[in-house]
Amino acid sequence: MSEPRVLVVGHGLIGRQRAQAVLEHGATLAGTVDPVAPGRPDAPHFAAVADVPAGDYDAAIVALPHDVAVAAAHTILRGGRPVLIEKPLGLRAQQAQRLVAAAATLGAPSFVGYNYRFLPGIRAILDAAAQGRLGTLRTIDLLIGHGGHPGSADGWKLQPDRAGGGVVLDPGVHLLDLLLLLEPRLALEHAAATRGFWKTGIEEDVVLTFAHERLIATVRVSHVRWVNTLRVEVVGEDGYGIAEGRGGNYGDQTLRLGRRWAWAQPGAPGQRDTEERRDFGPGNASLTDEVGAVLARWRGAPPAPGPAPATFRQALAVTALVDAVYDRIGRA
Ligand SMILES: NC(=O)c1ccc[n+]([C@@H]2O[C@H](COP(=O)([O-])OP(=O)(O)OC[C@H]3O[C@@H](n4cnc5c(N)ncnc54)[C@H](O)[C@@H]3O)[C@@H](O)[C@H]2O)c1
């Protein structure tokens, strides 16, 4: 497709940002769809996808509550249009597989919104690891914590029947995506979860451990950690990368890249002084940058170097890992 006309389905927190990003990247916003939230003055708005004339859009962004996202994405794919669907790709691998099969029949690729790949600190660590600059990976620790707000339990995101689960599915899948990018052969070794603060039955504090050969990894996701936190630490035998923050109330995005025993170089006062340090500030352009990368592919560009939007196959692997975690900790 030369210049895609993009429909944004679900005009809530994320749909609004995606719609804005479509316009910022010079594409046409074919319209927004939401039975509750209003649209925007510069694009048509519909209450349901079925109300959108079939010839009016070429691709869609699906930003819906998890319980309705799969059916909506499937309908759009079966109608012949690729999608960017917000994470996760299905609540179970079986659902994800159905979407993979529907997407595979189309000429244009479909993607899943795993925008943490596009955070600049994380992106630098992924690059360093992929280029072998960290050496054989030995230790990965990924942590997201947030505290929500007094009304969090009233929204769909903490209701197991609507969200499909708790912190493993949201936001844990972002970390599982990063983990599999770093080492797709990692196997789940242990999973522990606690529940009880939010009273909806969801798992709200989770520890996962993974291993492959000499690599050990942990994933920590918590909804009872009262200061919003994102931390990514990746250590190889030759060096390490540490990214913190996500902008906004997760704190400035920072990056430290260091080399093993760099302190031993003549004149180096200490390990920390030898590190390459970056402060990317309080912003977070990852959702917008991801839309730019998706639009480039829909416009026909080949996969570009640098962070790439998550393919359906990659996202299916994440959902399969989610299934494995719930097999251990139980679903609410
Ligand atoms: N990548 C990220 O950083 C990130 C952050 C938050 C949420 N998300 C994901 O984005 C998706 C949406 O989350 P959100 O925070 O925008 O939720 P939200 O509740 O703010 O928005 C969802 C919108 O969908 C609308 N909706 C419900 N059913 C609909 C239907 N059948 N057709 C059209 N619209 C319908 C609702 O009225 C609501 O406005 C979820 O998959 C979530 O996991 C991603």
The ligand as a Tripos MOL2 file, in Angstrom:
@<TRIPOS>MOLECULE
LIG
   44    48     1     0     0
SMALL
NO_CHARGES

@<TRIPOS>ATOM
      1 N1          2.2550   -0.0950   25.3590 N.am      1 LIG1
      2 C1          1.8480    0.5940   26.4020 C.2       1 LIG1
      3 O1          2.6260    1.3280   26.9930 O.2       1 LIG1
      4 C2          0.4250    0.4720   26.8560 C.ar      1 LIG1
      5 C3         -0.0130    1.2120   27.9580 C.ar      1 LIG1
      6 C4         -1.3510    1.0940   28.3370 C.ar      1 LIG1
      7 C5         -2.2010    0.2320   27.6520 C.ar      1 LIG1
      8 N2         -1.7220   -0.5010   26.6090 N.ar      1 LIG1
      9 C6         -2.6100   -1.4260   25.8680 C.3       1 LIG1
     10 O2         -3.4690   -0.6590   25.0410 O.3       1 LIG1
     11 C7         -4.7460   -1.2870   24.9470 C.3       1 LIG1
     12 C8         -5.8200   -0.2840   25.3440 C.3       1 LIG1
     13 O3         -5.5160    0.2200   26.6260 O.3       1 LIG1
     14 P1         -5.9430    1.7100   27.0560 P.3       1 LIG1
     15 O4         -5.0790    2.0440   28.2040 O.co2     1 LIG1
     16 O5         -5.9770    2.5980   25.8780 O.co2     1 LIG1
     17 O6         -7.4420    1.4340   27.5670 O.3       1 LIG1
     18 P2         -8.6000    2.4950   27.7260 P.3       1 LIG1
     19 O7         -9.6010    1.8700   28.6370 O.co2     1 LIG1
     20 O8         -8.0590    3.8380   28.0800 O.co2     1 LIG1
     21 O9         -9.2040    2.6200   26.2460 O.3       1 LIG1
     22 C9         -9.9050    1.5830   25.6440 C.3       1 LIG1
     23 C10       -11.0110    2.2220   24.7870 C.3       1 LIG1
     24 O10       -11.6440    1.1970   24.0330 O.3       1 LIG1
     25 C11       -13.0230    1.5580   23.9350 C.3       1 LIG1
     26 N3        -13.7800    0.3750   23.5340 N.ar      1 LIG1
     27 C12       -14.2520   -0.6300   24.3030 C.ar      1 LIG1
     28 N4        -14.8600   -1.5630   23.5330 N.ar      1 LIG1
     29 C13       -14.7830   -1.1000   22.2540 C.ar      1 LIG1
     30 C14       -15.1790   -1.6380   21.0110 C.ar      1 LIG1
     31 N5        -15.8010   -2.8200   20.9080 N.pl3     1 LIG1
     32 N6        -14.8990   -0.9020   19.8870 N.ar      1 LIG1
     33 C15       -14.2740    0.2800   19.9680 C.ar      1 LIG1
     34 N7        -13.8510    0.8180   21.1330 N.ar      1 LIG1
     35 C16       -14.1150    0.1210   22.2540 C.ar      1 LIG1
     36 C17       -13.3610    2.0950   25.3020 C.3       1 LIG1
     37 O11       -14.5400    2.8840   25.2820 O.3       1 LIG1
     38 C18       -12.1100    2.8880   25.6340 C.3       1 LIG1
     39 O12       -12.2400    4.2590   25.2490 O.3       1 LIG1
     40 C19        -4.6600   -2.5410   25.8070 C.3       1 LIG1
     41 O13        -4.2990   -3.6140   24.9920 O.3       1 LIG1
     42 C20        -3.5240   -2.2450   26.7600 C.3       1 LIG1
     43 O14        -2.8540   -3.4130   27.2250 O.3       1 LIG1
     44 C21        -0.4420   -0.3740   26.1930 C.ar      1 LIG1
@<TRIPOS>BOND
     1     1     2 1
     2     2     3 2
     3     2     4 1
     4     4     5 ar
     5     4    44 ar
     6     5     6 ar
     7     6     7 ar
     8     7     8 ar
     9     8     9 1
    10     8    44 ar
    11     9    10 1
    12     9    42 1
    13    10    11 1
    14    11    12 1
    15    11    40 1
    16    12    13 1
    17    13    14 1
    18    14    15 2
    19    14    16 1
    20    14    17 1
    21    17    18 1
    22    18    19 2
    23    18    20 1
    24    18    21 1
    25    21    22 1
    26    22    23 1
    27    23    24 1
    28    23    38 1
    29    24    25 1
    30    25    26 1
    31    25    36 1
    32    26    27 ar
    33    26    35 ar
    34    27    28 ar
    35    28    29 ar
    36    29    30 ar
    37    29    35 ar
    38    30    31 1
    39    30    32 ar
    40    32    33 ar
    41    33    34 ar
    42    34    35 ar
    43    36    37 1
    44    36    38 1
    45    38    39 1
    46    40    41 1
    47    40    42 1
    48    42    43 1
@<TRIPOS>SUBSTRUCTURE
     1 LIG1         1 GROUP 0 **** ****
